[in-house]
Amino acid sequence: MTDHSVVLGAGIAGLLAAAALADTSRVVTVVERDRLPDNPSQRRGIPQGPHLHSLLSRGWHTIEELVPGLIDDVVAAGGHVLDDARLGARMHIQNGPYAFNRTDPVADPAALATYLVTRPLLEWALRHRVAALPNVIIKDGHDIGELVSGKPGRITGVTINDRRTGAMKTLDADLVIDATGRATRTPRLLETLGYDRAPRQSFTVRGVYYSQQLAIPDQDSFPERLVLVVPPGSAGRGGLAAGEHGTWTLTIATHADERSAPPTTLADMLALAVKFAPSHIHPALRRAVPLSDVEVYRYPGGTWHRYDRCARNPDGLLVIGDALCCLDPIHGQGITMAARHAQTLRTHLRERKGVDPQRFYQSLTRMIAPVWASNQPPGQTSDRGVKDKVRRRAFQWSLRKMLEAADDIVVTERLVRIVNMVDPPQRLLEPRILARVAAYHLRKALPLSASCLRTKAHS
């Protein structure tokens, strides 16, 4: 049991960390720069807020474990529940030219359940739950100053500044959690205390999101509540998701170096939407009404601060969420990973009296590494030799063959479970799955072979 824990940042990662700390700390203080709204609305510190958020099934299950009752809250506030046995009942998901089985039922629909809400509602509902915990205090409107090291090799607190009055205060803490996101200052703050900066890995994508909130008067003319498409041959994404109170979010994700003119009006957005949305949705889309301007969010790529590789990390300080590892948001994995970081924090706190930073970062590294590898853009992989290149190409070929076989519902379900982080990627290599993939390609090859024989016989 710690006496006082401090969480820096009241975004989703910070709130989940506070929930994880609440049952092992006497008091948890969450410090946030923004003045937090008392209703679901956008705020300055979350520039990605107006854009489509695709929270994976594993993320929903993990958040519900950390904050019981949250799913009921977001559904009661107007969120949509997608838990159909047939994956295509209310979702249209497509990856390039590969089609998934949308008609046969999956064996375990509960594991793949997802819930559609806007980012502001999700964060507001989460903050409402966490703030209601009797030992959690949220201090908004405060800047974070310096880390305090009152003992050798240990962080013992942090200074904060009231943005309204300018008053500075030191919060003493047994444990400080940095959940401040991509703009984390921890590497620099540790350097001022005499620690080496953590090694850093990164990749560049120069990504950009264009999003607009819509009302679709004819929304009941089609069943889909979620559309996510990677157009064939494209590095971008197209998304359309229902939200609470009849709002929809239309998002076009692309890369800034693409030469097409950026969309600035609803007409521009709809012209792009009809390129990826199923054709039966087009008539309703054309009658959509804008509820906002086109919002733009740019991000350079991904960064992983490798605290696990530091020669020494101070006790009393941990870094989680995007402050530790920010991914390419085009894959929709960020919130799920933040939830898993908080879950790992809770596990370490429950199993031991305190958290050993090195052991904690090693646990997260095992979790992050395969996701980080999957985020690498083409041409930025770090193959160290011929064996690495051969292994990567063999994996890409195998994955392509599995995607081609996704008309098989068993293959579809396994792929969707892996994308949603319900299953680890290695479960694609189970004999049962490989046998079904092989059977699919054999069935496909037999008619072709028979056709070739008939052609030869007539020649």
Steps between C-alpha positions, in 0.01 A plus 500: 500500500643838395401815683475739204521443125500779240389453138608762246231540233124445517458347156391141461841355592520716813146423613554127454826524694312676781244219504782245519663687789181563696487164678864508616555871577345694785469810278536538122537850354455554126653822366374645170598816312157559342191622676289186469147540361202379703340345192621295200675764292828563320798640690829651397723226640337230283547626141406156367165520680277592201625205295380144471620278785495126446539340844583131458300226672793420730507865600133503596534184707811635677345840574190333641722287725679812626186714527195274546177651370657726237348310207152533651564873540599561137212287369253687722644826362421393143790274400438220251553133588642280222495143627333315212601140428522594131785747472348665196161565658589859593865531405672529164874439536727452203878475467603575143369237259434242773139425592403356836215261572208721606214250485593197714490533881821508703545256788565764770329832419530629858879509473473726193235737636573867440329824594479816294532835679683821426830568675354787710222277635738213576739726691220683682332174612835360611589817690157499668557144626859556613427834671227325701756268662534620862880526498547667158551877467515671159685833486430661163636832380852425625828491309756235591830647611800289604549153638625503859774260609511524879694174537787354294367288216134582571238746379313628804255742344427762237442875495180639349388853413145631517435654157242740643690638802861414410549334840756220509467192718699182557307173510693240701442153361606139546432442131469737202345378173568695179196464273543833319505352149716583200612830653662329801775703669630214713816433292610862544395519865697187584802637316499808725518259797809330361344201325588401146225542243330176409588364155226574252359316201284674243345476158368771270165501320395869496142394553197724481135449595210695348174459689154651505201443726181425304132436539365244252120541476461163323727307739241225545507425128816292548602262783867590541603707802873465435689508169880460496673454165856488377448560126702267273846642433458779756702582809205692643172411665138599471264485797139574581370436852173563676518687829260608769192714431490434126845639427740333260874548458640486147879468494750487217849397615791541265862612482603864464730431206212384281435764237121511493340822623383481863123497558360819650124467447230238544490457122873423502460249783207324332691477172766304687248299703325353197834351394505266800148479642275216375290617206165447676601768756571766234145637465469560874850650517418749227219636721729536805501831687824641646511550877856635504774634277761261361747442785867423427742304719862449395752265660861424399513128572575280797747525790596243762704621797699192599516538877545123510848555352612765749792412725301644790148630550400685818260330737170675550443592133332307217406606146198352320276550198613725215760656732677165484409379152284685249391297199358592162137588589388380157496148650271597789711328768596788730216491755510122520875508568454769766241278670738205492777715651268596786399137547869404524550776757217360712646149476844616617350701786290208621776241479767711672515775762646737241579508129852432380540726193727265309272202553196711407656627174609149408140382537381781274775432247371145447158650434612792284762334279269303264260794467788738430632263232160489330492884489820532297438660159630323188866581444565591864546148637834430662595169337849413623589247234384253239327279756291792629395596147408140414306463825309825442413410141390152604274652767350748251435220250337284769283788620387571146397137455305513827323821398410340168345211695292724725180393324525211748324618818749324727788685332304826508428467872861426584625797295246733661590373847868574432430848358296571815785371721276229646746236375877529450625492137660157543155341515482545123754218479288241679467177295120538488526843337779405263302194389196712416714749307660216304159343432368831367787543255473134395130541421581815308775329301298189404249674266790688342687172441190339353450799270860476379456127424185569299679772303787263416257225398328732249825638356 
